[in-house]
Amino acid sequence: MIFSSVSFLFLFLPIVFGGYLLVPNIKLKNMWLLLASLLFYAWGEPIYIMLMIFSTFINWKFGLVIEKKPTLLKYVVIINLGILFIFKYLNFVTSSLNIAGLETNISLPIGISFFTFQAMSYVIDVKRGVVEAQKSYLSLLLYICLFPQLIAGPIIKYHDIATQIMERTINVDKIYTGINRFIIGLSKKMIVSNTLAVYVDTIFSTDVTSLNIVSTWIGAFAYVFQIYFDFSGYSDMAIGLGKMFGFEFKENFNYPLTATSIKDFWNRWHISLSTWFKEYLYIPLGGNRNGKTYRNLMIVFLATGIWHGANWTFVLWGVFNGIFLILERKKFIQIKLRPLQHMYTFLVVTLLFVLFRADNIEYAMGYFKTMFFGFDMTITTCLELITPFTMFIFVVAIIGSTPILKFVQNRLSRPIVNIGGYLNTMVLLFINVLFLASDVYSPFIYFRF
C-alpha cells in the first residue's frame, strides 16, 4: 500500500515540501524531489521500483540514439509494450486460453500504465523532433516518477513539461492555489467518492437476483459519481501538488458529466489519456484521412479499453464507446434538444460504466437485465444504505459535477471570492481531517491501472 492518507498529509508532504523550499537551487530541488518520489513509490512497491528505474533507463538510452537514428523507435516501443504486456496482461491471456500449466500469477505494479505511457511519450517526442533527447538520466527519471502524478496520472506528455524540469518558479500565490486545489481534490475523494463507495461496493458484490430496478439504478448512478470524484479528485490533487513545486500540469477533467454527446464526453473525461491516444495513435494511423476514420476510432477505443485493465469488461467498454462515437459521426444518433442531449449522454455513460465496474461480463448482463426488468419491490437489499447523509452526498455530487459553483463564483466580487476561498479551504481541511481520523482506507480506483 502507498503511504496512508494520514502519513502522506501530515508526515511525507510537509517534510518534502519544507525541504524543497529550503534547498537553494533547481538542481538540488530536482534531486530532492527525485529522492522523495522514489521513496514514495518504494513505500508501496519495494520490488517494482527497480522495474520503473530499468524502464526509464532503457527509454533514456534509446532516446539518445533515436535522436540520430529515428528508425529505432519501433524497438523501444516494442520493449515498452512488452513490459506492459508481461506485468498487466499476461495473467489475463494465460487464464483466457485456459490451458493447464499456462497459468501465471504476476502481481500488477502500481501505476505501470501511467509511467509506461509517459516513457513512450518521451521517445516518440524525440523521434518527431519535438524535443531534444534528455542528456541527464536523473532528469528523465524525475519526469517519469514525479510523485504527485506517478501512480494515477494525469499522463504528462514529455513535450508539455520538458522545459519545466530545469526552469520553473514558485511564489506565495502558486503555493496557495496549489494547496487549495489539493484540498478540493482530497475532499472529492474523502467526502464524496468514499461515501458513495460504500453503497457501490455493496451493490456490485451482491448477487443480481437479490437486487431490483431501484437498487441497480441507484448503484449505477452512484458509481458514475464515485469514479468521477475519485479520479478527478486525484487529478486535482496532482495538479495542486505540481503547482506547489512549480510545475504546471494540464487539466484532466472539464465537467464530463455535463457532456452533450459521447464525443463531447471524451473531450472532457480523462483528457490526458484521450489526447495521448490522439497524438500517438489516432493521428499516426491516419486520423480522419484516407477514408479510415471509423477503423482508426475503433482501434483507439479498443486500445483505451485494454489500457484500463486486463478483463473482457474493459475491452467491451472500449468497443461500445467506439461504436457510439461512430454512430454519432454517421448521424445515426441525432438529438436536437439540448436537455435531451445531456440525458442521452449521461444514460449511455452510466450504462457503459456498469460494464466497466462489473467483475465479469456475466454479472454485467445480469445487472443490465435487473436494471430494466427487476420489478420485484419486495427486495430491499442495499436500500437501507441510502441514509439522509448519503442522499446529501448525492446532491453534493450532482452540484459538484456541474459548473454551477464556478458560475456563482464568477458572479461574485473578487474580495468576496478571496475571503470565501480562504474559509472554504479551512473548512474543507477540517472536514477531511475528521474523515481521515476514521481510518477508513479506500484506494483510488485508478491505482490499479
ABEGO torsion letter per residue (X at the ends): XBBBAAAAAAAAAAAAAAAAAABABAAAAAAAAAAAAAAAAAAABAAAAAAAAAAAAAAAAAAAAAAABAAAAAAAAAAAAAAAAAAAAAAAAAAAAGBBGABBBBBBBBGAAAAAAAAAAAAAAAAAGABBBBABAAAAAAAAABAAAAAAOBBBBAAAAAAAAABBBBBAAAAAAAAAAAAAAAAAAAAAAAAAAAAAAAAAABBAAABBAAAAAAAAAAAAAAAAAAAAAAAAAAAAAAAAAGBBBBBABBGAAABABAAAAAAABGAAAAAAAAAAAAAAAGEABGGAAAAAAAAAAAAAAAAAEBBAAAAAAAAAAAAAAAAAAAGABBBABAAAAAAAAAAAAAAAAAAAABABAAAAAAAAAAAAABABAABABGAAABBAAAAAAAAAAAAAABAAAAAAAAABBAAAAAAAAAAAAAAAAAAAAAAAAAGBBBBBAAAAX
